[in-house]
Amino acid sequence: MEILSLMNLSVNLVLEDIQKLFEVQKQIDKFVSLMISLILDSNSYSIIYCYFHGAWSNTRFEGTLFIFQCDSFYLGGLEPGCC
């Protein structure tokens, strides 16, 4: 019976941790959405694209600042083919 109680306690602790992580993720998502909205409303019109698996795709975020993501960075500037 003691082992079962410990297992239940472990499961409950893990579930609580997962719930806390989901709550933190929600807060991060809200912050990122807010920041993107603020940035998109501050400059000239553009579209956000993502480079993934060798191809560019439209993220369907359109607004005011062209934002791109690069998987690698070269201190001397952008490497050819990087972004």
C-alpha positions as CSV (number, residue, x, y, z in Angstrom):
1,M,0.0,0.0,0.0
2,E,2.9,2.4,0.8
3,I,4.3,2.0,-2.7
4,L,1.0,2.8,-4.3
5,S,0.7,5.9,-2.2
6,L,4.2,7.0,-3.3
7,M,3.3,6.4,-6.9
8,N,0.1,8.4,-6.6
9,L,2.0,11.2,-4.9
10,S,4.6,11.1,-7.7
11,V,1.9,11.2,-10.4
12,N,0.2,14.2,-8.7
13,L,3.4,16.1,-8.3
14,V,4.2,15.5,-12.0
15,L,0.7,16.7,-13.0
16,E,1.1,19.8,-10.9
17,D,4.5,20.5,-12.6
18,I,3.0,20.0,-16.0
19,Q,0.1,22.4,-15.2
20,K,2.6,25.0,-14.0
21,L,4.6,24.6,-17.2
22,F,1.4,25.1,-19.3
23,E,0.6,28.2,-17.4
24,V,4.1,29.6,-17.9
25,Q,3.8,28.7,-21.6
26,K,0.5,30.6,-21.8
27,Q,2.1,33.7,-20.3
28,I,5.0,33.4,-22.7
29,D,2.6,33.1,-25.6
30,K,0.7,36.2,-24.5
31,F,3.9,38.2,-24.1
32,V,5.2,37.1,-27.5
33,S,1.8,37.9,-29.2
34,L,1.8,41.3,-27.5
35,M,5.3,42.1,-28.5
36,I,4.7,41.0,-32.1
37,S,1.6,43.1,-32.3
38,L,3.5,46.1,-31.0
39,I,6.3,45.6,-33.4
40,L,4.0,45.1,-36.3
41,D,2.2,48.3,-35.5
42,S,5.3,50.4,-35.5
43,N,6.9,50.4,-39.0
44,S,6.1,50.0,-42.7
45,Y,4.0,47.1,-44.1
46,S,5.6,43.7,-44.6
47,I,5.0,40.0,-44.2
48,I,6.7,37.5,-41.8
49,Y,8.2,34.5,-43.5
50,C,9.9,31.5,-41.9
51,Y,12.8,29.5,-43.4
52,F,12.4,25.8,-42.6
53,H,13.8,22.7,-44.2
54,G,15.3,24.7,-47.1
55,A,12.2,26.6,-48.0
56,W,10.5,29.9,-47.1
57,S,6.9,29.9,-46.1
58,N,4.4,32.6,-45.3
59,T,3.4,32.6,-41.6
60,R,0.3,34.6,-42.4
61,F,1.5,37.4,-40.1
62,E,1.2,40.6,-42.1
63,G,1.7,44.1,-40.8
64,T,4.5,46.5,-40.3
65,L,8.0,45.1,-39.8
66,F,9.7,42.4,-41.8
67,I,11.0,39.9,-39.3
68,F,13.0,36.9,-40.3
69,Q,14.6,34.0,-38.4
70,C,18.0,32.5,-39.2
71,D,19.2,29.1,-37.9
72,S,22.9,30.1,-38.0
73,F,24.8,33.4,-37.5
74,Y,28.1,34.6,-38.9
75,L,29.9,37.4,-37.0
76,G,31.0,38.9,-40.2
77,G,27.5,39.2,-41.5
78,L,25.0,36.8,-42.9
79,E,26.4,33.8,-44.6
80,P,25.3,33.1,-48.1
81,G,22.3,30.7,-48.0
82,C,21.8,31.3,-44.3
83,C,18.7,33.4,-44.5
